[in-house]
């Protein structure tokens, strides 16, 4: 069950990135982010209230999840939002072919290292599958090389990739701790904390969130991205509670593969040979993990 939930989280995260990225092509990334995160917050708060009324998901009130769970949820929301901002800034100043794979790999290795340090010892097939998935994460994240980019730009890309990946890794770790004392309210608090940061950044940068007057399709894409991303958060937290944390993180980190597939079939973008190989390896790795 943990593997299935982690796969669902990967599919949903990748879909959310595709939707948000499509919106960010037509408007300023920060303006889009200021809509996607509040949209997710609204969805998770409603879901938490409904689940609480039904007696599941951490109770009907925020306190029912426990102060510790709510604090970890807020920390996860802050880390995830900062990671997204660093990720978008990295794309604007450095080649995507550097930022994306470094970020994806760092986001998986940090929590995986913590899981191993805490004593998780999966069997040989699971270890082999996890390693294959890590290779797949890098391959499916690779973009076409940007010509004429100086070495300094690539170095900046390395820095932004590591920084954003570290924040995403902390996001995964914090959500693991948040999920230990509830599911939906910690996720809702995470989105609320992220909302405060995103709106604060807009205010500081004097950027207005996208609205009805934005370019055609931007607002619906941003709202859809936030909704799907919030659903991914819930699946990820559930995955960490029903299986090995390290493996759940590695599988979830395969989310760039879904983004690549959607770009291929929806936008008609060409896939590089290495990306195709990465998708095949991802499938093989998931099979080994579930053996």
C-alpha positions in Angstrom: 0.0 0.0 0.0 2.9 2.4 0.8 4.3 1.9 -2.7 1.0 2.6 -4.3 0.5 5.8 -2.3 4.0 7.0 -3.1 3.4 6.3 -6.8 0.1 8.3 -6.5 2.0 11.1 -4.9 4.6 11.1 -7.7 1.9 11.2 -10.4 0.1 14.0 -8.6 3.3 16.1 -7.9 4.4 15.7 -11.5 0.9 16.7 -12.8 0.9 19.7 -10.4 4.3 20.8 -11.7 3.1 20.5 -15.3 0.0 22.6 -14.6 1.9 25.2 -12.6 4.8 25.3 -15.1 2.3 25.9 -17.9 0.8 28.8 -16.0 4.3 30.2 -15.2 5.1 30.3 -18.9 2.3 32.9 -19.3 2.8 34.9 -16.1 5.4 35.6 -13.4 6.2 32.4 -11.4 5.7 34.2 -8.1 2.3 35.5 -9.2 1.3 31.9 -10.1 2.7 30.5 -6.8 0.6 33.0 -4.9 -2.5 31.3 -6.3 -1.5 27.6 -6.3 -0.6 27.4 -2.7 -3.7 29.2 -1.3 -5.8 27.1 -3.6 -4.3 24.0 -2.0 -4.8 25.4 1.4 -8.5 25.9 0.9 -8.9 22.3 -0.4 -6.9 20.8 2.5 -8.8 22.8 5.2 -12.1 21.7 3.8 -10.9 18.1 3.6 -9.6 18.2 7.2 -13.0 19.5 8.5 -15.0 16.9 6.5 -12.7 14.1 7.6 -12.8 15.3 11.2 -16.6 15.3 11.1 -16.4 11.7 9.9 -14.0 10.8 12.7 -10.8 10.2 10.5 -7.8 12.2 9.5 -6.8 13.7 12.8 -10.1 15.0 14.2 -12.4 17.9 13.6 -10.3 20.6 15.1 -6.6 21.6 14.4 -5.6 20.7 17.9 -6.8 17.1 17.4 -3.7 16.5 15.3 -1.4 17.5 18.2 0.7 20.7 18.5 3.8 18.8 17.4 2.1 17.6 14.2 0.8 21.1 13.4 4.3 22.6 14.0 5.9 20.0 11.7 3.2 20.7 9.1 4.0 24.5 9.3 7.7 23.8 8.9 7.0 21.5 5.9 4.9 24.2 4.3 7.6 26.8 4.8 10.4 24.6 3.4 8.3 23.5 0.4 7.4 27.1 -0.5 11.0 28.4 -0.2 12.1 25.4 -2.3 9.7 26.3 -5.0 10.9 29.9 -5.1 14.5 28.8 -5.3 13.6 26.3 -8.0 11.9 29.0 -10.1 14.7 31.5 -9.6 17.2 28.9 -10.6 15.4 28.3 -13.8 15.5 32.0 -14.6 19.3 32.4 -14.1 20.7 29.0 -15.0 20.2 26.1 -17.4 17.3 23.8 -16.5 19.5 20.9 -17.4 21.6 21.7 -14.3 19.0 22.9 -11.9 16.3 20.2 -12.3 18.3 16.9 -11.9 20.4 18.3 -9.1 17.3 19.4 -7.2 15.5 16.1 -7.8 18.5 14.1 -6.6 19.1 16.2 -3.5 15.5 16.0 -2.5 15.7 12.2 -2.5 19.1 11.7 -1.0 18.7 13.9 2.1 15.6 12.1 3.5 17.0 8.7 2.3 20.2 9.3 4.2 18.2 10.2 7.3 16.1 7.0 7.0 19.2 4.8 6.7 20.8 6.6 9.7 17.7 5.9 11.7 18.0 2.2 11.0 15.8 1.4 8.0 17.3 -1.7 6.4 15.3 -2.9 3.3 16.1 -6.1 1.5 18.5 -6.4 -1.4 15.8 -6.2 -4.2 14.3 -3.1 -2.5 17.8 -1.5 -2.3 18.5 -2.3 -5.9 15.1 -0.9 -6.9 15.7 2.3 -4.9 19.1 2.9 -6.5 17.7 2.4 -10.0 14.9 4.9 -9.1 17.5 7.4 -8.0 19.3 7.1 -11.4 15.9 7.4 -13.1 15.2 10.6 -11.1 18.2 12.3 -12.6 17.6 11.0 -16.2 14.0 12.0 -16.5 14.8 15.5 -15.1 17.4 16.3 -17.7 16.5 19.0 -20.2 18.2 20.0 -23.4 21.5 21.8 -22.9 21.3 25.5 -23.3 23.9 26.7 -25.7 26.1 29.7 -25.0 25.6 29.5 -21.2 28.8 30.5 -19.4 30.4 28.3 -16.7 29.2 30.8 -14.1 25.6 30.2 -15.0 26.0 26.5 -14.7 27.7 27.0 -11.3 24.7 29.1 -10.2 22.5 26.3 -11.5 24.3 23.9 -9.3 23.8 26.1 -6.3 20.1 26.7 -6.9 19.6 23.0 -7.6 21.3 22.0 -4.3 19.4 24.7 -2.4 16.0 23.9 -3.7 16.6 20.2 -3.5 17.6 20.5 0.1 14.5 22.5 0.9 12.4 19.8 -0.8 14.2 17.1 1.1 13.4 19.0 4.4 9.8 19.2 3.2 9.7 15.4 2.9 11.3 15.0 6.3 9.1 17.5 8.1 5.9 16.0 6.5 7.0 12.6 7.8 7.1 13.9 11.3 3.8 15.8 10.8 2.1 12.6 9.6 3.0 10.8 12.8 0.3 12.7 14.7 -2.4 13.1 12.1 -2.8 13.5 8.3 -5.1 16.2 7.1 -4.7 19.0 9.6 -0.9 19.0 9.4 -1.2 19.1 5.6 -3.7 22.0 5.9 -1.4 23.9 8.2 1.5 23.3 5.8 -0.4 24.9 3.0 -1.5 27.8 5.2 2.1 28.5 6.2 3.2 28.3 2.6 0.4 30.8 1.7 1.7 33.3 4.2 5.2 33.0 2.7 4.1 33.2 -0.9 1.9 36.2 -0.3 4.6 37.9 1.8 7.1 37.4 -1.1 4.6 38.9 -3.5 4.2 41.9 -1.3 7.9 42.3 -0.9 8.5 42.0 -4.6 5.4 44.1 -5.5 4.0 41.3 -7.6 0.3 40.9 -7.9 -1.1 37.3 -7.9 -2.7 36.2 -11.1 -6.4 37.0 -11.4 -9.2 36.9 -13.9 -7.5 39.6 -16.0 -4.4 37.4 -16.5 -3.5 35.7 -19.8 -6.0 33.2 -21.0 -6.0 30.0 -19.0 -3.5 31.1 -16.3 -5.9 31.3 -13.4 -7.6 27.9 -14.0 -4.1 26.3 -14.5 -2.9 27.8 -11.2 -6.0 26.7 -9.3 -5.8 23.2 -10.7 -2.1 23.0 -9.9 -2.7 23.9 -6.2 -5.6 21.4 -5.9 -3.6 18.5 -7.4 -0.5 19.4 -5.4 -2.5 19.4 -2.1 -3.8 15.9 -3.0 -0.2 14.8 -3.6 0.8 16.0 -0.1 -1.9 13.8 1.5 -0.9 10.8 -0.5 2.8 11.3 0.4 2.0 11.6 4.2 -0.1 8.4 4.0 2.7 6.6 2.1 5.2 7.4 4.9 2.9 5.9 7.5 2.2 2.6 5.6 5.7 1.6 4.4 9.4 2.3 4.6 10.0 6.1 4.6 13.2 6.0 2.5 11.6 4.0 -0.3 8.5 6.2 -0.2 10.7 9.3 -0.7 12.6 7.7 -3.6 9.4 6.7 -5.4 7.8 10.0 -4.8 10.9 11.7 -6.2 10.1 10.2 -9.6 7.5 13.0 -10.1 9.5 14.6 -12.9 8.7 11.6 -15.1 5.0 12.5 -15.0 5.8 16.1 -15.9 7.9 14.9 -18.9 5.1 12.5 -20.0 2.5 15.2 -19.9 4.7 17.7 -21.8 5.2 15.0 -24.4 1.5 14.0 -24.9 -0.2 17.3 -24.1 2.3 19.9 -25.5 4.0 17.6 -28.1 7.5 18.3 -26.6 10.1 15.8 -27.7 11.7 13.5 -25.2 15.4 13.0 -25.1 16.7 9.5 -25.3 18.1 9.7 -21.7 14.6 10.7 -20.5 13.1 7.6 -22.2 15.7 5.4 -20.6 15.0 7.1 -17.2 11.3 6.2 -17.5 12.1 2.6 -18.3 14.4 2.5 -15.3 11.8 4.0 -13.1 9.4 1.2 -14.0 12.0 -1.4 -13.3 12.9 0.2 -10.0 9.3 0.3 -8.9 8.8 -3.4 -9.8 11.9 -4.3 -7.7 10.7 -2.2 -4.7 7.3 -4.0 -4.7 8.7 -7.5 -5.0 
